[in-house]
Amino acid sequence: MTTLDRTTFPLTGTTRPAVAVRVINAIANLLRAWKNRRAVYRLGAMTDWELADIGLTRGDLHVAWREPFGVDPTTTLGSLAEARAVQAMRDATERAARQVC
């Protein structure tokens, strides 16, 4: 018999730490989403030029504000800005290809 055949930990009560960790993670995620939502509201005070510098538009802010409370709006803004950057790169590549031909 090896030491791996037997366990020294009782099998009862093992779910309590897992449940506590899930509850703590859920609370931490809600607090993070609330903090990031406040940051998105502060982005609303920026001018359109400043928003364009970071790859956003005023409409992107409205989309992020409409997300449910538990959803982190910064992930929405990040994906919108990334999609816009990818599209701009494709447009630039197409323009460059047209100029070469």
MOPAC internal coordinates of N, CA, C and O (Angstrom, degrees):
PM7 1SCF
backbone

  N    0.0000 0     0.00 0     0.00 0    0    0    0
  C    1.4398 1     0.00 0     0.00 0    1    0    0
  C    1.5284 1   108.35 1     0.00 0    2    1    0
  O    1.2310 1   120.39 1   -46.77 1    3    2    1
  N    1.3346 1   116.86 1   133.23 1    3    2    1
  C    1.4548 1   121.01 1   179.56 1    5    3    2
  C    1.5192 1   109.62 1   -99.73 1    6    5    3
  O    1.2310 1   121.60 1    -7.91 1    7    6    5
  N    1.2917 1   114.54 1   172.09 1    7    6    5
  C    1.4614 1   118.60 1   179.89 1    9    7    6
  C    1.5160 1   111.93 1   -71.21 1   10    9    7
  O    1.2310 1   120.15 1   163.66 1   11   10    9
  N    1.3157 1   117.31 1   -16.34 1   11   10    9
  C    1.4547 1   120.29 1   179.11 1   13   11   10
  C    1.5195 1   112.77 1   -81.29 1   14   13   11
  O    1.2310 1   120.16 1   168.55 1   15   14   13
  N    1.3288 1   117.30 1   -11.45 1   15   14   13
  C    1.4545 1   120.17 1  -179.78 1   17   15   14
  C    1.5163 1   112.88 1   -75.67 1   18   17   15
  O    1.2310 1   120.09 1   156.11 1   19   18   17
  N    1.2773 1   117.44 1   -23.89 1   19   18   17
  C    1.4673 1   120.94 1  -177.58 1   21   19   18
  C    1.5205 1   110.13 1  -125.85 1   22   21   19
  O    1.2310 1   121.84 1   -33.00 1   23   22   21
  N    1.3032 1   114.09 1   147.00 1   23   22   21
  C    1.4499 1   118.99 1   177.00 1   25   23   22
  C    1.5194 1   109.78 1  -110.92 1   26   25   23
  O    1.2310 1   120.95 1   -32.59 1   27   26   25
  N    1.3000 1   115.79 1   147.41 1   27   26   25
  C    1.4604 1   119.41 1   178.44 1   29   27   26
  C    1.5281 1   111.26 1   -97.34 1   30   29   27
  O    1.2310 1   120.74 1   173.94 1   31   30   29
  N    1.3389 1   116.20 1    -6.06 1   31   30   29
  C    1.4602 1   119.76 1  -179.79 1   33   31   30
  C    1.5165 1   109.48 1   -93.59 1   34   33   31
  O    1.2310 1   120.12 1   -42.68 1   35   34   33
  N    1.2987 1   117.38 1   137.32 1   35   34   33
  C    1.4640 1   118.71 1   177.58 1   37   35   34
  C    1.5325 1   109.88 1   -71.00 1   38   37   35
  O    1.2310 1   120.42 1   -34.80 1   39   38   37
  N    1.3090 1   116.80 1   145.20 1   39   38   37
  C    1.4518 1   121.02 1  -178.40 1   41   39   38
  C    1.5198 1   112.40 1   -81.20 1   42   41   39
  O    1.2310 1   119.72 1   163.42 1   43   42   41
  N    1.3072 1   118.15 1   -16.58 1   43   42   41
  C    1.4597 1   120.27 1   179.64 1   45   43   42
  C    1.5227 1   109.61 1   -84.39 1   46   45   43
  O    1.2310 1   120.90 1   -36.39 1   47   46   45
  N    1.3036 1   115.88 1   143.61 1   47   46   45
  C    1.4618 1   120.47 1   176.81 1   49   47   46
  C    1.5146 1   114.54 1    80.88 1   50   49   47
  O    1.2310 1   119.45 1  -169.25 1   51   50   49
  N    1.3172 1   118.66 1    10.75 1   51   50   49
  C    1.4619 1   119.78 1  -178.19 1   53   51   50
  C    1.5179 1   112.16 1   -79.87 1   54   53   51
  O    1.2310 1   119.42 1   164.69 1   55   54   53
  N    1.3202 1   118.72 1   -15.31 1   55   54   53
  C    1.4620 1   120.27 1  -178.73 1   57   55   54
  C    1.5207 1   112.16 1   -82.76 1   58   57   55
  O    1.2310 1   119.65 1   161.06 1   59   58   57
  N    1.2943 1   118.28 1   -18.94 1   59   58   57
  C    1.4680 1   120.11 1  -177.73 1   61   59   58
  C    1.5272 1   112.85 1   -62.49 1   62   61   59
  O    1.2310 1   118.64 1   133.78 1   63   62   61
  N    1.3234 1   120.20 1   -46.22 1   63   62   61
  C    1.4642 1   118.06 1   177.51 1   65   63   62
  C    1.5232 1   112.06 1   -62.34 1   66   65   63
  O    1.2310 1   120.16 1   143.56 1   67   66   65
  N    1.3285 1   117.30 1   -36.44 1   67   66   65
  C    1.4630 1   119.96 1   179.85 1   69   67   66
  C    1.5195 1   110.79 1   -65.78 1   70   69   67
  O    1.2310 1   119.94 1   139.24 1   71   70   69
  N    1.3092 1   117.71 1   -40.76 1   71   70   69
  C    1.4587 1   121.23 1   178.74 1   73   71   70
  C    1.5271 1   109.86 1   -66.52 1   74   73   71
  O    1.2310 1   120.51 1   138.00 1   75   74   73
  N    1.3138 1   116.62 1   -42.00 1   75   74   73
  C    1.4647 1   119.91 1   179.10 1   77   75   74
  C    1.5224 1   111.02 1   -63.25 1   78   77   75
  O    1.2310 1   120.16 1   139.71 1   79   78   77
  N    1.3146 1   117.30 1   -40.29 1   79   78   77
  C    1.4649 1   120.85 1   178.81 1   81   79   78
  C    1.5218 1   109.94 1   -64.67 1   82   81   79
  O    1.2310 1   120.11 1   138.73 1   83   82   81
  N    1.3386 1   117.40 1   -41.27 1   83   82   81
  C    1.4665 1   120.13 1   178.45 1   85   83   82
  C    1.5172 1   111.81 1   -64.16 1   86   85   83
  O    1.2310 1   120.08 1   139.74 1   87   86   85
  N    1.3111 1   117.46 1   -40.26 1   87   86   85
  C    1.4656 1   120.99 1   178.83 1   89   87   86
  C    1.5273 1   110.16 1   -65.45 1   90   89   87
  O    1.2310 1   120.32 1   135.94 1   91   90   89
  N    1.3166 1   116.99 1   -44.06 1   91   90   89
  C    1.4654 1   120.75 1   179.33 1   93   91   90
  C    1.5254 1   110.39 1   -64.15 1   94   93   91
  O    1.2310 1   119.93 1   138.72 1   95   94   93
  N    1.3295 1   117.74 1   -41.28 1   95   94   93
  C    1.4672 1   120.62 1   177.59 1   97   95   94
  C    1.5199 1   111.57 1   -64.40 1   98   97   95
  O    1.2310 1   120.11 1   140.48 1   99   98   97
  N    1.3290 1   117.39 1   -39.52 1   99   98   97
  C    1.4651 1   120.72 1   179.01 1  101   99   98
  C    1.5245 1   110.72 1   -64.41 1  102  101   99
  O    1.2310 1   120.29 1   138.30 1  103  102  101
  N    1.3173 1   117.05 1   -41.70 1  103  102  101
  C    1.4664 1   120.81 1   177.88 1  105  103  102
  C    1.5190 1   110.15 1   -65.57 1  106  105  103
  O    1.2310 1   120.25 1   137.32 1  107  106  105
  N    1.3299 1   117.13 1   -42.68 1  107  106  105
  C    1.4651 1   120.47 1   178.92 1  109  107  106
  C    1.5239 1   111.06 1   -63.02 1  110  109  107
  O    1.2310 1   120.09 1   140.22 1  111  110  109
  N    1.3295 1   117.44 1   -39.78 1  111  110  109
  C    1.4624 1   120.59 1   178.28 1  113  111  110
  C    1.5205 1   111.68 1   -65.76 1  114  113  111
  O    1.2310 1   120.04 1   140.63 1  115  114  113
  N    1.3344 1   117.53 1   -39.37 1  115  114  113
  C    1.4604 1   120.37 1   177.20 1  117  115  114
  C    1.5281 1   111.22 1   -64.80 1  118  117  115
  O    1.2310 1   120.24 1   138.02 1  119  118  117
  N    1.3157 1   117.14 1   -41.98 1  119  118  117
  C    1.4564 1   120.01 1   178.24 1  121  119  118
  C    1.5218 1   111.57 1   -65.04 1  122  121  119
  O    1.2310 1   120.26 1   140.01 1  123  122  121
  N    1.3238 1   117.11 1   -39.99 1  123  122  121
  C    1.4616 1   121.07 1   177.90 1  125  123  122
  C    1.5276 1   110.53 1   -64.57 1  126  125  123
  O    1.2310 1   120.44 1   137.49 1  127  126  125
  N    1.3353 1   116.77 1   -42.51 1  127  126  125
  C    1.4626 1   120.50 1   179.29 1  129  127  126
  C    1.5253 1   110.53 1   -64.57 1  130  129  127
  O    1.2310 1   120.28 1   140.52 1  131  130  129
  N    1.3285 1   117.06 1   -39.48 1  131  130  129
  C    1.4694 1   120.95 1   178.69 1  133  131  130
  C    1.5328 1   110.29 1   -64.26 1  134  133  131
  O    1.2310 1   120.36 1   136.02 1  135  134  133
  N    1.3271 1   116.93 1   -43.98 1  135  134  133
  C    1.4621 1   121.29 1   178.88 1  137  135  134
  C    1.5328 1   110.81 1   -62.93 1  138  137  135
  O    1.2310 1   120.53 1   135.17 1  139  138  137
  N    1.3276 1   116.60 1   -44.83 1  139  138  137
  C    1.4614 1   120.15 1   179.68 1  141  139  138
  C    1.5212 1   111.97 1   -68.52 1  142  141  139
  O    1.2310 1   120.02 1   147.77 1  143  142  141
  N    1.3376 1   117.56 1   -32.23 1  143  142  141
  C    1.4629 1   120.64 1   175.98 1  145  143  142
  C    1.5234 1   109.91 1   -63.95 1  146  145  143
  O    1.2310 1   119.81 1   139.84 1  147  146  145
  N    1.3202 1   117.96 1   -40.16 1  147  146  145
  C    1.4725 1   120.97 1   176.54 1  149  147  146
  C    1.5218 1   110.35 1   -63.32 1  150  149  147
  O    1.2310 1   120.11 1   142.28 1  151  150  149
  N    1.3260 1   117.40 1   -37.72 1  151  150  149
  C    1.4648 1   120.58 1   178.14 1  153  151  150
  C    1.5207 1   110.90 1   -65.91 1  154  153  151
  O    1.2310 1   120.06 1   142.63 1  155  154  153
  N    1.3376 1   117.48 1   -37.37 1  155  154  153
  C    1.4573 1   120.80 1   177.86 1  157  155  154
  C    1.5239 1   110.22 1   -66.60 1  158  157  155
  O    1.2310 1   120.14 1   142.09 1  159  158  157
  N    1.3236 1   117.34 1   -37.91 1  159  158  157
  C    1.4678 1   120.04 1   176.26 1  161  159  158
  C    1.5285 1   110.58 1   -62.57 1  162  161  159
  O    1.2310 1   120.29 1   143.26 1  163  162  161
  N    1.3284 1   117.05 1   -36.74 1  163  162  161
  C    1.4672 1   119.72 1   177.68 1  165  163  162
  C    1.5204 1   111.69 1   -68.38 1  166  165  163
  O    1.2310 1   120.15 1   152.16 1  167  166  165
  N    1.3412 1   117.32 1   -27.84 1  167  166  165
  C    1.4552 1   120.05 1   175.68 1  169  167  166
  C    1.5271 1   111.11 1   -63.18 1  170  169  167
  O    1.2310 1   120.57 1   154.32 1  171  170  169
  N    1.3238 1   116.51 1   -25.68 1  171  170  169
  C    1.4577 1   120.50 1   179.02 1  173  171  170
  C    1.5128 1   113.03 1   -64.56 1  174  173  171
  O    1.2310 1   119.83 1   160.08 1  175  174  173
  N    1.3138 1   117.93 1   -19.92 1  175  174  173
  C    1.4631 1   121.47 1   178.90 1  177  175  174
  C    1.5244 1   111.98 1   -81.81 1  178  177  175
  O    1.2310 1   120.34 1   169.81 1  179  178  177
  N    1.3307 1   116.95 1   -10.19 1  179  178  177
  C    1.4612 1   120.38 1  -179.62 1  181  179  178
  C    1.5242 1   110.26 1   -77.49 1  182  181  179
  O    1.2310 1   120.90 1   -24.88 1  183  182  181
  N    1.3227 1   115.88 1   155.12 1  183  182  181
  C    1.4601 1   120.38 1   176.57 1  185  183  182
  C    1.5275 1   109.53 1   -77.82 1  186  185  183
  O    1.2310 1   120.84 1   -13.14 1  187  186  185
  N    1.3190 1   116.01 1   166.86 1  187  186  185
  C    1.4609 1   119.92 1   179.27 1  189  187  186
  C    1.5254 1   111.42 1   -63.70 1  190  189  187
  O    1.2310 1   120.29 1   146.13 1  191  190  189
  N    1.3156 1   117.05 1   -33.87 1  191  190  189
  C    1.4687 1   120.79 1   177.41 1  193  191  190
  C    1.5245 1   111.14 1   -64.42 1  194  193  191
  O    1.2310 1   120.69 1   137.00 1  195  194  193
  N    1.3270 1   116.30 1   -43.00 1  195  194  193
  C    1.4666 1   119.91 1   179.50 1  197  195  194
  C    1.5252 1   111.15 1   -66.31 1  198  197  195
  O    1.2310 1   120.79 1   141.14 1  199  198  197
  N    1.3367 1   116.09 1   -38.86 1  199  198  197
  C    1.4618 1   119.15 1   177.02 1  201  199  198
  C    1.5234 1   111.17 1   -64.81 1  202  201  199
  O    1.2310 1   120.50 1   141.51 1  203  202  201
  N    1.3264 1   116.64 1   -38.49 1  203  202  201
  C    1.4663 1   120.29 1   179.04 1  205  203  202
  C    1.5248 1   110.95 1   -64.36 1  206  205  203
  O    1.2310 1   120.22 1   148.14 1  207  206  205
  N    1.3228 1   117.18 1   -31.86 1  207  206  205
  C    1.4678 1   120.29 1   178.24 1  209  207  206
  C    1.5222 1   112.15 1   -63.13 1  210  209  207
  O    1.2310 1   120.15 1   149.06 1  211  210  209
  N    1.3163 1   117.32 1   -30.94 1  211  210  209
  C    1.4658 1   120.18 1   179.28 1  213  211  210
  C    1.5263 1   111.75 1  -100.75 1  214  213  211
  O    1.2310 1   120.68 1  -170.57 1  215  214  213
  N    1.3481 1   116.31 1     9.43 1  215  214  213
  C    1.4540 1   120.71 1   173.58 1  217  215  214
  C    1.5073 1   115.31 1    83.76 1  218  217  215
  O    1.2310 1   119.90 1  -155.99 1  219  218  217
  N    1.3276 1   117.80 1    24.01 1  219  218  217
  C    1.4597 1   121.36 1  -178.76 1  221  219  218
  C    1.5176 1   110.77 1  -121.78 1  222  221  219
  O    1.2310 1   121.13 1   -17.03 1  223  222  221
  N    1.3145 1   115.45 1   162.97 1  223  222  221
  C    1.4556 1   121.71 1   172.08 1  225  223  222
  C    1.5209 1   108.19 1  -124.19 1  226  225  223
  O    1.2310 1   120.91 1   -10.32 1  227  226  225
  N    1.2971 1   115.86 1   169.68 1  227  226  225
  C    1.4619 1   120.44 1   178.24 1  229  227  226
  C    1.5328 1   110.28 1   -63.55 1  230  229  227
  O    1.2310 1   120.62 1   145.42 1  231  230  229
  N    1.3247 1   116.42 1   -34.58 1  231  230  229
  C    1.4654 1   120.41 1   177.50 1  233  231  230
  C    1.5181 1   112.44 1   -63.84 1  234  233  231
  O    1.2310 1   120.26 1   145.77 1  235  234  233
  N    1.3362 1   117.11 1   -34.23 1  235  234  233
  C    1.4683 1   120.33 1   177.21 1  237  235  234
  C    1.5230 1   110.97 1   -62.24 1  238  237  235
  O    1.2310 1   120.90 1   142.65 1  239  238  237
  N    1.3207 1   115.88 1   -37.35 1  239  238  237
  C    1.4686 1   119.44 1   178.68 1  241  239  238
  C    1.5226 1   110.51 1   -65.26 1  242  241  239
  O    1.2310 1   120.56 1   139.97 1  243  242  241
  N    1.3279 1   116.54 1   -40.03 1  243  242  241
  C    1.4611 1   119.47 1   179.27 1  245  243  242
  C    1.5274 1   111.22 1   -65.25 1  246  245  243
  O    1.2310 1   120.54 1   142.48 1  247  246  245
  N    1.3282 1   116.57 1   -37.52 1  247  246  245
  C    1.4703 1   120.19 1   176.68 1  249  247  246
  C    1.5267 1   109.67 1   -63.21 1  250  249  247
  O    1.2310 1   120.06 1   136.84 1  251  250  249
  N    1.3155 1   117.48 1   -43.16 1  251  250  249
  C    1.4746 1   121.27 1  -179.25 1  253  251  250
  C    1.5248 1   110.89 1   -67.70 1  254  253  251
  O    1.2310 1   120.17 1   143.43 1  255  254  253
  N    1.3136 1   117.28 1   -36.57 1  255  254  253
  C    1.4674 1   119.95 1   179.88 1  257  255  254
  C    1.5165 1   112.12 1   -66.95 1  258  257  255
  O    1.2310 1   120.11 1   153.40 1  259  258  257
  N    1.3299 1   117.40 1   -26.60 1  259  258  257
  C    1.4630 1   120.76 1  -178.65 1  261  259  258
  C    1.5264 1   113.36 1   -81.92 1  262  261  259
  O    1.2310 1   120.02 1   175.14 1  263  262  261
  N    1.3049 1   117.57 1    -4.86 1  263  262  261
  C    1.4640 1   120.27 1   177.47 1  265  263  262
  C    1.5279 1   109.55 1   -65.27 1  266  265  263
  O    1.2310 1   119.87 1   -30.22 1  267  266  265
  N    1.3394 1   117.84 1   149.78 1  267  266  265
  C    1.4720 1   119.67 1   175.78 1  269  267  266
  C    1.5201 1   110.97 1   -60.64 1  270  269  267
  O    1.2310 1   120.52 1   -20.87 1  271  270  269
  N    1.3233 1   116.61 1   159.13 1  271  270  269
  C    1.4571 1   120.84 1  -173.06 1  273  271  270
  C    1.5224 1   113.08 1   -59.32 1  274  273  271
  O    1.2310 1   119.20 1   140.04 1  275  274  273
  N    1.3018 1   119.14 1   -39.96 1  275  274  273
  C    1.4608 1   121.11 1  -176.64 1  277  275  274
  C    1.5171 1   114.28 1   -73.59 1  278  277  275
  O    1.2310 1   119.99 1   168.86 1  279  278  277
  N    1.3325 1   117.62 1   -11.14 1  279  278  277
  C    1.4645 1   121.84 1  -178.46 1  281  279  278
  C    1.5263 1   108.96 1   -89.30 1  282  281  279
  O    1.2310 1   120.92 1   -45.07 1  283  282  281
  N    1.3196 1   115.84 1   134.93 1  283  282  281
  C    1.4671 1   120.85 1   179.80 1  285  283  282
  C    1.5270 1   108.80 1   -75.90 1  286  285  283
  O    1.2310 1   119.52 1   -64.48 1  287  286  285
  N    1.3458 1   118.52 1   115.52 1  287  286  285
  C    1.4647 1   120.28 1  -176.82 1  289  287  286
  C    1.5278 1   113.59 1   -70.38 1  290  289  287
  O    1.2310 1   119.88 1   160.27 1  291  290  289
  N    1.3201 1   117.84 1   -19.73 1  291  290  289
  C    1.4623 1   118.97 1  -178.98 1  293  291  290
  C    1.5248 1   111.62 1   -70.29 1  294  293  291
  O    1.2310 1   120.08 1   151.79 1  295  294  293
  N    1.3287 1   117.46 1   -28.21 1  295  294  293
  C    1.4641 1   119.13 1   175.79 1  297  295  294
  C    1.5172 1   110.35 1   -68.00 1  298  297  295
  O    1.2310 1   120.38 1   143.07 1  299  298  297
  N    1.3265 1   116.87 1   -36.93 1  299  298  297
  C    1.4631 1   120.84 1   176.74 1  301  299  298
  C    1.5173 1   110.19 1   -64.72 1  302  301  299
  O    1.2310 1   120.50 1   134.56 1  303  302  301
  N    1.3272 1   116.64 1   -45.44 1  303  302  301
  C    1.4644 1   120.24 1   179.28 1  305  303  302
  C    1.5243 1   111.13 1   -63.52 1  306  305  303
  O    1.2310 1   120.43 1   140.16 1  307  306  305
  N    1.3030 1   116.78 1   -39.84 1  307  306  305
  C    1.4612 1   120.72 1   179.57 1  309  307  306
  C    1.5194 1   111.97 1   -63.37 1  310  309  307
  O    1.2310 1   120.58 1   137.31 1  311  310  309
  N    1.3284 1   116.50 1   -42.69 1  311  310  309
  C    1.4622 1   118.89 1  -179.91 1  313  311  310
  C    1.5274 1   111.18 1   -69.86 1  314  313  311
  O    1.2310 1   119.72 1   144.58 1  315  314  313
  N    1.3391 1   118.13 1   -35.42 1  315  314  313
  C    1.4638 1   120.74 1   176.80 1  317  315  314
  C    1.5282 1   111.11 1   -65.54 1  318  317  315
  O    1.2310 1   120.47 1   135.43 1  319  318  317
  N    1.3240 1   116.71 1   -44.57 1  319  318  317
  C    1.4649 1   120.54 1   179.63 1  321  319  318
  C    1.5258 1   110.96 1   -65.59 1  322  321  319
  O    1.2310 1   120.34 1   141.10 1  323  322  321
  N    1.3243 1   116.96 1   -38.90 1  323  322  321
  C    1.4628 1   120.25 1   179.50 1  325  323  322
  C    1.5287 1   111.21 1   -66.71 1  326  325  323
  O    1.2310 1   120.49 1   138.20 1  327  326  325
  N    1.3316 1   116.67 1   -41.80 1  327  326  325
  C    1.4607 1   120.27 1   178.38 1  329  327  326
  C    1.5247 1   110.90 1   -63.23 1  330  329  327
  O    1.2310 1   120.44 1   141.14 1  331  330  329
  N    1.3263 1   116.77 1   -38.86 1  331  330  329
  C    1.4597 1   120.56 1   178.50 1  333  331  330
  C    1.5307 1   110.86 1   -67.05 1  334  333  331
  O    1.2310 1   120.31 1   141.62 1  335  334  333
  N    1.3250 1   117.02 1   -38.38 1  335  334  333
  C    1.4681 1   120.57 1   178.62 1  337  335  334
  C    1.5220 1   111.35 1   -67.01 1  338  337  335
  O    1.2310 1   120.21 1   140.62 1  339  338  337
  N    1.3327 1   117.20 1   -39.38 1  339  338  337
  C    1.4639 1   120.87 1   178.11 1  341  339  338
  C    1.5235 1   109.77 1   -64.69 1  342  341  339
  O    1.2310 1   120.40 1   137.52 1  343  342  341
  N    1.3323 1   116.84 1   -42.48 1  343  342  341
  C    1.4583 1   120.06 1   178.98 1  345  343  342
  C    1.5281 1   110.92 1   -64.89 1  346  345  343
  O    1.2310 1   119.76 1   140.97 1  347  346  345
  N    1.3141 1   118.07 1   -39.03 1  347  346  345
  C    1.4632 1   121.18 1   178.06 1  349  347  346
  C    1.5267 1   110.50 1   -64.68 1  350  349  347
  O    1.2310 1   120.28 1   142.22 1  351  350  349
  N    1.3207 1   117.07 1   -37.78 1  351  350  349
  C    1.4602 1   120.79 1   177.97 1  353  351  350
  C    1.5250 1   110.59 1   -65.80 1  354  353  351
  O    1.2310 1   120.39 1   138.60 1  355  354  353
  N    1.3312 1   116.86 1   -41.40 1  355  354  353
  C    1.4658 1   120.23 1   177.70 1  357  355  354
  C    1.5223 1   110.74 1   -63.53 1  358  357  355
  O    1.2310 1   120.25 1   137.17 1  359  358  357
  N    1.3308 1   117.13 1   -42.83 1  359  358  357
  C    1.4617 1   120.78 1   179.41 1  361  359  358
  C    1.5291 1   110.89 1   -62.52 1  362  361  359
  O    1.2310 1   120.61 1   137.97 1  363  362  361
  N    1.3218 1   116.45 1   -42.03 1  363  362  361
  C    1.4592 1   120.16 1   179.15 1  365  363  362
  C    1.5194 1   111.16 1   -65.12 1  366  365  363
  O    1.2310 1   120.05 1   142.30 1  367  366  365
  N    1.3044 1   117.51 1   -37.70 1  367  366  365
  C    1.4684 1   121.09 1   178.54 1  369  367  366
  C    1.5239 1   110.41 1   -66.91 1  370  369  367
  O    1.2310 1   120.45 1   138.86 1  371  370  369
  N    1.3261 1   116.75 1   -41.14 1  371  370  369
  C    1.4659 1   119.84 1   177.83 1  373  371  370
  C    1.5158 1   111.75 1   -64.64 1  374  373  371
  O    1.2310 1   120.35 1   138.62 1  375  374  373
  N    1.3215 1   116.94 1   -41.38 1  375  374  373
  C    1.4740 1   120.23 1   178.07 1  377  375  374
  C    1.5275 1   111.00 1   -62.99 1  378  377  375
  O    1.2310 1   120.63 1   138.29 1  379  378  377
  N    1.3325 1   116.40 1   -41.71 1  379  378  377
  C    1.4541 1   120.61 1   179.35 1  381  379  378
  C    1.5183 1   111.05 1   -65.53 1  382  381  379
  O    1.2310 1   120.45 1   142.09 1  383  382  381
  N    1.3365 1   116.75 1   -37.91 1  383  382  381
  C    1.4578 1   119.94 1   178.95 1  385  383  382
  C    1.5194 1   111.09 1   -67.28 1  386  385  383
  O    1.2310 1   119.93 1   143.06 1  387  386  385
  N    1.3227 1   117.73 1   -36.94 1  387  386  385
  C    1.4530 1   121.04 1   179.25 1  389  387  386
  C    1.5334 1   110.92 1   -68.24 1  390  389  387
  O    1.2310 1   120.39 1   145.78 1  391  390  389
  N    1.3089 1   116.86 1   -34.22 1  391  390  389
  C    1.4636 1   119.81 1  -179.29 1  393  391  390
  C    1.5232 1   111.04 1   -71.72 1  394  393  391
  O    1.2310 1   119.65 1   147.27 1  395  394  393
  N    1.3112 1   118.26 1   -32.73 1  395  394  393
  C    1.4569 1   121.87 1  -179.75 1  397  395  394
  C    1.5242 1   110.13 1   -71.25 1  398  397  395
  O    1.2310 1   120.15 1   140.66 1  399  398  397
  N    1.3047 1   117.31 1   -39.34 1  399  398  397
  C    1.4761 1   120.87 1  -177.07 1  401  399  398
  C    1.4697 1   111.30 1   -78.79 1  402  401  399
  O    1.2310 1   120.10 1   180.00 1  403  402  401

